[in-house]
Every structure is written in C-alpha cells, then in structure tokens.
C-alpha cells in the first residue's frame, strides 16, 4: 500500500527561479532600494523589509466617486 505524501518525488531537488531585476527596474537612474527601519512611519512595510522605488513614477489622478 502506498501513501500519498503531497509531493511528486521527495528526492527531487527544489527548483528556484532567479530574480531578474531587469523585469523590475525600468528607470535605473531614478530607482533606489529603500530598507525599512524601526524608526520609519510607513505602516505598509515591516522592519528590515526592502522596497524597490522608482522615483520617476507618479501616481495617477483618480476621480472621486462622490459626484
């Protein structure tokens, strides 16, 4: 009787695809890496999280739906 383990082959090596920064960084001259510290006020990131920021981008203006 064989048992289902959830994996196709337990001895098969784990395959991890490399991160291509070219897919993320479109404007290298205006892109920087931000690392959250415990003193920052940004709530969307946790301490020691990294964010890649493209300073050439600007948020789009959206219409308010209260008209």
MOPAC internal coordinates of N, CA, C and O (Angstrom, degrees):
PM7 1SCF
backbone

  N    0.0000 0     0.00 0     0.00 0    0    0    0
  C    1.4449 1     0.00 0     0.00 0    1    0    0
  C    1.5267 1   108.39 1     0.00 0    2    1    0
  O    1.2310 1   119.96 1   -50.26 1    3    2    1
  N    1.3290 1   117.69 1   129.74 1    3    2    1
  C    1.4588 1   120.08 1   178.66 1    5    3    2
  C    1.5282 1   109.47 1  -102.95 1    6    5    3
  O    1.2310 1   121.95 1   -31.49 1    7    6    5
  N    1.2939 1   113.87 1   148.51 1    7    6    5
  C    1.4701 1   119.96 1  -179.85 1    9    7    6
  C    1.5225 1   109.47 1  -104.78 1   10    9    7
  O    1.2310 1   120.60 1   -35.92 1   11   10    9
  N    1.2982 1   116.46 1   144.08 1   11   10    9
  C    1.4565 1   121.27 1   177.21 1   13   11   10
  C    1.5243 1   107.92 1   -83.97 1   14   13   11
  O    1.2310 1   120.45 1   -56.50 1   15   14   13
  N    1.3408 1   116.75 1   123.50 1   15   14   13
  C    1.4710 1   120.60 1  -177.46 1   17   15   14
  C    1.5224 1   112.53 1  -101.76 1   18   17   15
  O    1.2310 1   119.76 1   165.07 1   19   18   17
  N    1.3124 1   118.07 1   -14.93 1   19   18   17
  C    1.4636 1   120.48 1  -178.52 1   21   19   18
  C    1.5122 1   112.68 1    96.30 1   22   21   19
  O    1.2310 1   120.01 1   169.21 1   23   22   21
  N    1.3280 1   117.58 1   -10.79 1   23   22   21
  C    1.4547 1   121.23 1   179.18 1   25   23   22
  C    1.5185 1   109.17 1  -118.74 1   26   25   23
  O    1.2310 1   121.05 1   -36.62 1   27   26   25
  N    1.3257 1   115.60 1   143.38 1   27   26   25
  C    1.4567 1   120.65 1   179.99 1   29   27   26
  C    1.5307 1   110.55 1   -62.56 1   30   29   27
  O    1.2310 1   120.26 1   133.62 1   31   30   29
  N    1.3053 1   117.11 1   -46.38 1   31   30   29
  C    1.4602 1   122.31 1  -179.34 1   33   31   30
  C    1.5260 1   107.42 1  -149.67 1   34   33   31
  O    1.2310 1   119.67 1   -65.95 1   35   34   33
  N    1.2993 1   118.24 1   114.05 1   35   34   33
  C    1.4649 1   121.38 1  -176.01 1   37   35   34
  C    1.5162 1   112.73 1   -66.28 1   38   37   35
  O    1.2310 1   119.78 1   155.54 1   39   38   37
  N    1.3117 1   118.02 1   -24.46 1   39   38   37
  C    1.4595 1   120.21 1  -178.22 1   41   39   38
  C    1.5230 1   112.31 1   -89.29 1   42   41   39
  O    1.2310 1   120.12 1   174.88 1   43   42   41
  N    1.3241 1   117.38 1    -5.12 1   43   42   41
  C    1.4594 1   121.49 1  -179.42 1   45   43   42
  C    1.5279 1   109.58 1   -70.39 1   46   45   43
  O    1.2310 1   120.89 1   -46.21 1   47   46   45
  N    1.3110 1   115.91 1   133.79 1   47   46   45
  C    1.4723 1   120.92 1  -177.84 1   49   47   46
  C    1.5260 1   110.55 1   -66.23 1   50   49   47
  O    1.2310 1   120.85 1   -34.40 1   51   50   49
  N    1.3037 1   115.98 1   145.60 1   51   50   49
  C    1.4545 1   122.10 1   177.51 1   53   51   50
  C    1.5185 1   108.27 1   -74.47 1   54   53   51
  O    1.2310 1   119.98 1   -50.38 1   55   54   53
  N    1.3169 1   117.65 1   129.62 1   55   54   53
  C    1.4512 1   122.66 1  -178.49 1   57   55   54
  C    1.5210 1   109.18 1  -104.26 1   58   57   55
  O    1.2310 1   120.92 1   -58.36 1   59   58   57
  N    1.3135 1   115.85 1   121.64 1   59   58   57
  C    1.4613 1   121.13 1   178.31 1   61   59   58
  C    1.5149 1   107.85 1  -118.71 1   62   61   59
  O    1.2310 1   120.71 1   -52.55 1   63   62   61
  N    1.3380 1   116.25 1   127.45 1   63   62   61
  C    1.4483 1   120.62 1  -179.31 1   65   63   62
  C    1.5255 1   109.99 1   -82.11 1   66   65   63
  O    1.2310 1   119.85 1   -41.69 1   67   66   65
  N    1.3369 1   117.88 1   138.31 1   67   66   65
  C    1.4657 1   120.09 1   179.86 1   69   67   66
  C    1.5251 1   111.31 1   -69.58 1   70   69   67
  O    1.2310 1   120.71 1   -31.35 1   71   70   69
  N    1.3001 1   116.26 1   148.65 1   71   70   69
  C    1.4580 1   122.65 1   177.27 1   73   71   70
  C    1.5182 1   108.60 1   -82.30 1   74   73   71
  O    1.2310 1   120.41 1   -52.63 1   75   74   73
  N    1.3165 1   116.82 1   127.37 1   75   74   73
  C    1.4575 1   121.93 1   178.61 1   77   75   74
  C    1.5224 1   107.94 1  -102.61 1   78   77   75
  O    1.2310 1   120.62 1   -72.75 1   79   78   77
  N    1.3288 1   116.42 1   107.25 1   79   78   77
  C    1.4672 1   119.67 1  -178.30 1   81   79   78
  C    1.5201 1   111.71 1   -66.58 1   82   81   79
  O    1.2310 1   119.53 1   161.37 1   83   82   81
  N    1.3277 1   118.50 1   -18.63 1   83   82   81
  C    1.4544 1   121.48 1   175.67 1   85   83   82
  C    1.5180 1   112.09 1   -64.58 1   86   85   83
  O    1.2310 1   120.30 1   154.85 1   87   86   85
  N    1.3335 1   117.04 1   -25.15 1   87   86   85
  C    1.4656 1   120.87 1   176.26 1   89   87   86
  C    1.5206 1   111.76 1   -77.23 1   90   89   87
  O    1.2310 1   120.31 1   160.88 1   91   90   89
  N    1.3202 1   117.01 1   -19.12 1   91   90   89
  C    1.4595 1   121.53 1  -175.86 1   93   91   90
  C    1.5232 1   111.46 1  -102.71 1   94   93   91
  O    1.2310 1   120.44 1   136.48 1   95   94   93
  N    1.3227 1   116.76 1   -43.52 1   95   94   93
  C    1.4675 1   121.74 1  -173.51 1   97   95   94
  C    1.5230 1   109.67 1   -95.58 1   98   97   95
  O    1.2310 1   120.84 1   -67.44 1   99   98   97
  N    1.3328 1   116.00 1   112.56 1   99   98   97
  C    1.4573 1   121.43 1  -179.21 1  101   99   98
  C    1.5273 1   112.06 1  -103.39 1  102  101   99
  O    1.2310 1   119.98 1   157.13 1  103  102  101
  N    1.3308 1   117.64 1   -22.87 1  103  102  101
  C    1.4684 1   122.81 1   179.19 1  105  103  102
  C    1.5306 1   108.09 1  -130.23 1  106  105  103
  O    1.2310 1   119.84 1   -98.52 1  107  106  105
  N    1.3360 1   117.92 1    81.48 1  107  106  105
  C    1.4665 1   120.76 1  -173.81 1  109  107  106
  C    1.5267 1   114.39 1   -57.29 1  110  109  107
  O    1.2310 1   119.57 1   146.09 1  111  110  109
  N    1.3304 1   118.42 1   -33.91 1  111  110  109
  C    1.4591 1   120.53 1  -177.30 1  113  111  110
  C    1.5246 1   112.47 1   -67.80 1  114  113  111
  O    1.2310 1   119.78 1   155.85 1  115  114  113
  N    1.3173 1   118.02 1   -24.15 1  115  114  113
  C    1.4623 1   120.43 1  -177.99 1  117  115  114
  C    1.5310 1   112.29 1  -116.43 1  118  117  115
  O    1.2310 1   120.44 1  -159.57 1  119  118  117
  N    1.3163 1   116.77 1    20.43 1  119  118  117
  C    1.4615 1   121.44 1  -179.23 1  121  119  118
  C    1.5208 1   109.69 1  -109.94 1  122  121  119
  O    1.2310 1   121.03 1   -44.53 1  123  122  121
  N    1.3267 1   115.64 1   135.47 1  123  122  121
  C    1.4608 1   119.76 1   176.98 1  125  123  122
  C    1.5192 1   109.44 1  -140.12 1  126  125  123
  O    1.2310 1   121.09 1   -17.82 1  127  126  125
  N    1.3198 1   115.52 1   162.18 1  127  126  125
  C    1.4593 1   121.22 1   178.67 1  129  127  126
  C    1.5186 1   107.76 1  -101.96 1  130  129  127
  O    1.2310 1   121.09 1   -54.37 1  131  130  129
  N    1.3152 1   115.51 1   125.63 1  131  130  129
  C    1.4609 1   122.55 1   179.32 1  133  131  130
  C    1.5237 1   107.74 1  -104.74 1  134  133  131
  O    1.2310 1   120.58 1   -50.59 1  135  134  133
  N    1.3181 1   116.49 1   129.41 1  135  134  133
  C    1.4617 1   121.43 1   177.71 1  137  135  134
  C    1.5238 1   107.77 1  -115.12 1  138  137  135
  O    1.2310 1   121.02 1   -58.90 1  139  138  137
  N    1.3189 1   115.66 1   121.10 1  139  138  137
  C    1.4681 1   122.18 1  -178.06 1  141  139  138
  C    1.5301 1   109.83 1   -69.26 1  142  141  139
  O    1.2310 1   120.70 1   -46.14 1  143  142  141
  N    1.3164 1   116.26 1   133.86 1  143  142  141
  C    1.4552 1   121.45 1   173.97 1  145  143  142
  C    1.5227 1   108.51 1  -111.72 1  146  145  143
  O    1.2310 1   120.50 1    -7.45 1  147  146  145
  N    1.2837 1   116.64 1   172.55 1  147  146  145
  C    1.4694 1   119.19 1  -178.26 1  149  147  146
  C    1.5147 1   112.87 1   -71.44 1  150  149  147
  O    1.2310 1   119.77 1   167.99 1  151  150  149
  N    1.3300 1   118.04 1   -12.01 1  151  150  149
  C    1.4554 1   121.54 1  -177.23 1  153  151  150
  C    1.5234 1   113.48 1   -97.02 1  154  153  151
  O    1.2310 1   119.75 1   173.96 1  155  154  153
  N    1.3297 1   118.09 1    -6.04 1  155  154  153
  C    1.4599 1   121.45 1  -179.26 1  157  155  154
  C    1.5169 1   110.85 1   -77.43 1  158  157  155
  O    1.2310 1   120.83 1   -25.12 1  159  158  157
  N    1.3380 1   116.01 1   154.88 1  159  158  157
  C    1.4661 1   121.46 1  -177.65 1  161  159  158
  C    1.5150 1   113.69 1   -96.73 1  162  161  159
  O    1.2310 1   119.03 1   179.77 1  163  162  161
  N    1.3237 1   119.46 1    -0.23 1  163  162  161
  C    1.4578 1   121.75 1  -176.29 1  165  163  162
  C    1.5220 1   110.08 1   -75.76 1  166  165  163
  O    1.2310 1   120.61 1   -63.88 1  167  166  165
  N    1.3195 1   116.44 1   116.12 1  167  166  165
  C    1.4628 1   121.24 1  -175.57 1  169  167  166
  C    1.5256 1   113.62 1   -82.41 1  170  169  167
  O    1.2310 1   119.67 1   164.06 1  171  170  169
  N    1.3343 1   118.23 1   -15.94 1  171  170  169
  C    1.4579 1   120.19 1  -176.95 1  173  171  170
  C    1.5274 1   112.60 1   -76.64 1  174  173  171
  O    1.2310 1   120.41 1   163.27 1  175  174  173
  N    1.3204 1   116.82 1   -16.73 1  175  174  173
  C    1.4557 1   121.61 1   178.86 1  177  175  174
  C    1.5158 1   109.80 1  -113.68 1  178  177  175
  O    1.2310 1   120.99 1   -30.23 1  179  178  177
  N    1.3188 1   115.72 1   149.77 1  179  178  177
  C    1.4614 1   120.78 1   174.52 1  181  179  178
  C    1.5214 1   109.08 1   -97.64 1  182  181  179
  O    1.2310 1   120.32 1   -14.09 1  183  182  181
  N    1.3003 1   116.99 1   165.91 1  183  182  181
  C    1.4663 1   121.28 1  -179.58 1  185  183  182
  C    1.5246 1   109.64 1   -58.21 1  186  185  183
  O    1.2310 1   121.11 1   -43.77 1  187  186  185
  N    1.3163 1   115.48 1   136.23 1  187  186  185
  C    1.4695 1   125.64 1  -179.03 1  189  187  186
  C    1.5254 1   114.04 1    71.88 1  190  189  187
  O    1.2310 1   119.02 1  -173.02 1  191  190  189
  N    1.3417 1   119.47 1     6.98 1  191  190  189
  C    1.4629 1   121.35 1   172.86 1  193  191  190
  C    1.5283 1   108.91 1   -73.18 1  194  193  191
  O    1.2310 1   120.76 1   -28.64 1  195  194  193
  N    1.3095 1   116.16 1   151.36 1  195  194  193
  C    1.4581 1   122.50 1   177.29 1  197  195  194
  C    1.5242 1   109.08 1  -109.91 1  198  197  195
  O    1.2310 1   120.90 1   -34.52 1  199  198  197
  N    1.3153 1   115.89 1   145.48 1  199  198  197
  C    1.4647 1   121.68 1   173.97 1  201  199  198
  C    1.5196 1   107.86 1  -135.38 1  202  201  199
  O    1.2310 1   120.35 1   -44.58 1  203  202  201
  N    1.3234 1   116.94 1   135.42 1  203  202  201
  C    1.4595 1   121.37 1   174.85 1  205  203  202
  C    1.5192 1   106.33 1   -95.31 1  206  205  203
  O    1.2310 1   120.53 1   -60.41 1  207  206  205
  N    1.3325 1   116.60 1   119.59 1  207  206  205
  C    1.4597 1   122.64 1  -173.25 1  209  207  206
  C    1.5214 1   109.64 1  -114.44 1  210  209  207
  O    1.2310 1   120.86 1   -54.75 1  211  210  209
  N    1.3204 1   115.95 1   125.25 1  211  210  209
  C    1.4629 1   122.15 1   174.65 1  213  211  210
  C    1.5227 1   107.12 1  -100.26 1  214  213  211
  O    1.2310 1   120.73 1   -76.45 1  215  214  213
  N    1.3250 1   116.20 1   103.55 1  215  214  213
  C    1.4677 1   121.31 1  -175.73 1  217  215  214
  C    1.5224 1   112.37 1   -72.71 1  218  217  215
  O    1.2310 1   119.64 1   171.02 1  219  218  217
  N    1.3344 1   118.29 1    -8.98 1  219  218  217
  C    1.4608 1   119.63 1   178.74 1  221  219  218
  C    1.5264 1   111.80 1   -81.41 1  222  221  219
  O    1.2310 1   120.26 1   167.05 1  223  222  221
  N    1.3257 1   117.12 1   -12.95 1  223  222  221
  C    1.4616 1   120.73 1  -179.26 1  225  223  222
  C    1.5226 1   110.91 1   -87.85 1  226  225  223
  O    1.2310 1   120.74 1   -32.78 1  227  226  225
  N    1.2987 1   116.20 1   147.22 1  227  226  225
  C    1.4582 1   122.07 1   177.87 1  229  227  226
  C    1.5281 1   108.22 1  -128.69 1  230  229  227
  O    1.2310 1   119.84 1   -35.45 1  231  230  229
  N    1.3219 1   117.91 1   144.55 1  231  230  229
  C    1.4700 1   119.33 1   178.87 1  233  231  230
  C    1.5230 1   110.99 1   -65.02 1  234  233  231
  O    1.2310 1   121.03 1   -34.12 1  235  234  233
  N    1.3112 1   115.63 1   145.88 1  235  234  233
  C    1.4597 1   120.26 1   177.74 1  237  235  234
  C    1.5165 1   109.91 1   -78.20 1  238  237  235
  O    1.2310 1   121.08 1   -34.49 1  239  238  237
  N    1.3386 1   115.55 1   145.51 1  239  238  237
  C    1.4599 1   119.94 1   176.13 1  241  239  238
  C    1.5196 1   108.14 1   -77.33 1  242  241  239
  O    1.2310 1   120.80 1   -44.60 1  243  242  241
  N    1.3172 1   116.08 1   135.40 1  243  242  241
  C    1.4642 1   121.16 1   179.25 1  245  243  242
  C    1.5084 1   108.98 1  -120.49 1  246  245  243
  O    1.2310 1   121.64 1   -34.90 1  247  246  245
  N    1.3233 1   114.47 1   145.10 1  247  246  245
  C    1.4637 1   119.09 1   177.22 1  249  247  246
  C    1.5083 1   108.97 1   -77.05 1  250  249  247
  O    1.2310 1   121.49 1   -38.47 1  251  250  249
  N    1.2986 1   114.75 1   141.53 1  251  250  249
  C    1.4507 1   120.33 1   175.55 1  253  251  250
  C    1.5211 1   107.66 1   -78.99 1  254  253  251
  O    1.2310 1   120.09 1   -43.62 1  255  254  253
  N    1.3209 1   117.43 1   136.38 1  255  254  253
  C    1.4754 1   121.54 1  -176.99 1  257  255  254
  C    1.5277 1   112.32 1   -87.85 1  258  257  255
  O    1.2310 1   119.71 1  -156.30 1  259  258  257
  N    1.3139 1   118.16 1    23.70 1  259  258  257
  C    1.4549 1   120.48 1  -179.67 1  261  259  258
  C    1.5289 1   112.31 1   -95.43 1  262  261  259
  O    1.2310 1   120.35 1  -175.14 1  263  262  261
  N    1.3654 1   116.94 1     4.86 1  263  262  261
  C    1.4754 1   120.49 1  -178.83 1  265  263  262
  C    1.5130 1   110.54 1   -63.56 1  266  265  263
  O    1.2310 1   120.10 1   180.00 1  267  266  265

